[in-house]
């Protein structure tokens, strides 16, 4: 597990699947994701089995926070598309438990994930994509140190309209200057 202050990232377990499916079926949660159709528990089980076949470094991690006297699952994050030659990867995150939105949990989890990318995986660059109409996520990434590097204009069709996809990244040198 990867520990922070009152937060940890852990490997997903099979028993997490119903919760993942519930999050992905919530239109407000799904609004910031590439997904646009509802997800069944059966589809999530297939995803889980396929995820186990991918390299361990690309397995998603469950975000848990200390809540009362136990750990509560509130979201997940992950690393994908690792290019070991260029030492780069794409990151993603979702806080699925809406009652924990706007509490800086995403920012804290993203900092832990970026630290993991640079300190454990020895990456040099991590990047992500975010919809232009997701200001909460954009602020989170900026607080972590991500910089805007481009835009895929009208790159996604969602809810009856085209939206821009913003491209953001952080380099190891930029991350080191923060710490």
N, C-alpha and C positions, 0 to 999 in steps of 0.2 A: 504494500500500500504506500501511497504517497501522502504524507501528512502535512497539514498547515495548521494555522491557529483555528481550532474548532471546526475544521473541515478536513476531509480526506477523499482521496480518489482510490477506488478499488476496482478489481476485476468484476465484470458482470457475471451473474449467476442465472441459471435457468429459471429460478423462482422470481427473478426480476421482470420476466417477459410480460406478464399481464399489466404491470405498471407502465412499462415502455409503450405497450399498445394503447393504453388509456391516454397517455400523453400525446401520442401521435394522432389520436382521434379527436383531440380537442382542437377546434379550429383556431383558437387564439394562440395556442402553442405552435401549431403547424404553420401559422402565418409567416414565421421567420425562417422556415426550413424549405429545402428544395422539394419536399413532398407536397403533393397537392390532392391526393386521394386518401380516403380512410384506409386504415391498416387493420387487418385481422390478427388475432392472437396466433393463428396458424401461420400466417405470413411472417410474423415476428419470430416464430420458432424456426422457420426455414432460414431467416436472416441469421439467427443465433448459430445454427449449425454451420452455415457458410462462413460466419465470422471466425469460428474456431479453426478453420482451415487456413486463414490468413496468417501472416507473420505476427508473432506475439506483440511486437512494437506497434502494430496497427490495430490491436484490439481496443475497442472503446473502454472508457473507465466510468464507473458510476460515481457521481458526486454525492457525498453524504456530509451532513452537518451534525454537530453535536446539538441535540434538541432534548431538553429535559435531561434525563440521565442515560440516553441511548443515542444511537446514530440513526438519522432519518435520511432516506434517499430522496433527493430533490431534483436530480438531473443527471446528464451524462455528457462526456466530452471525449474527444478522440483525435488521433493523428492518422492521416491517410496519405496515400500517394508519396511515401517516403522515397526519395531519390538519394541513395547512399553515395553516389559519385559526386553529385552537386551539393550534398548535405542539406537538402531542403525537404519540406513536407507541408501539407495543408492541414489546418486545424479546424475543428468544429465543436460547438457547444450548444446545449439546450438546458434551460431550467424548466423542467416539466411541471413542477409543483407551483402553480401560479401564486399561492399564498406566500411564497418566498421570493417573488419578484421584487425588484427595487430595494434589495437589502445588501447589495454589493457581493452577493454569493458568486455570481457569474464572473465578476472581476477577480475575486480571490481565486476561484477555480482556474481561470485562464492564466493567472500569474503562476500557479503551481504547474500547469501544463507547459507553459513556455519555459519555466525553469527546468523541467524534466527534459524538454527537447534539447536545450543547450548543455545542461550539466550531465545528463545520463546518456542521451543519444548522440551527443556531439554534433548536432546540426548547426548550420551556419545561418539559415534563413527559414522562417516559417511564415506562411501566408494564409489568408482566408478570404472568403467572399461573404458579402452582406448586402441585403437589399437596402436601397436608398431610403425606403420608408420604415426603417427599423432604427430609430434614433437611440433607443436604449442600448442596443447592441453596439452601435457605432461608438457611443460614449464609453462603453466598457472597454472596447478594443483600444481606443485612444488613451485611456487611463493606463492600460498595460504597456503602452509604448508603440503600438502599431501605427504606421503612417500610411496615408492614402497614396497609392501608386498608380491607380488607373480606374477605368470604368468600362464595363461592358454595357454600352447604351442600349436601353430597352432589351436587356438580355434575358428577361423572364416575363412570361405572360402569367399573371396571377390575378384572380378575382376580376376578370373582365378587362384588365388593362395591362399594358406593358410597363415594367419598372426597370430601372437601372440596377445593375449589380456592381457594387463598389469592390475594388480589389485593394486589400491592405496587407502589409507585411511588417515584420520586425527582423532586423539582423542581429546576430550575436553581438557585434560591436555596439549597437544601439542599446541592447539589453544590458551589456556590461557597464555602460556609462550611467545607467540608472541605479545600479547596485553599489 
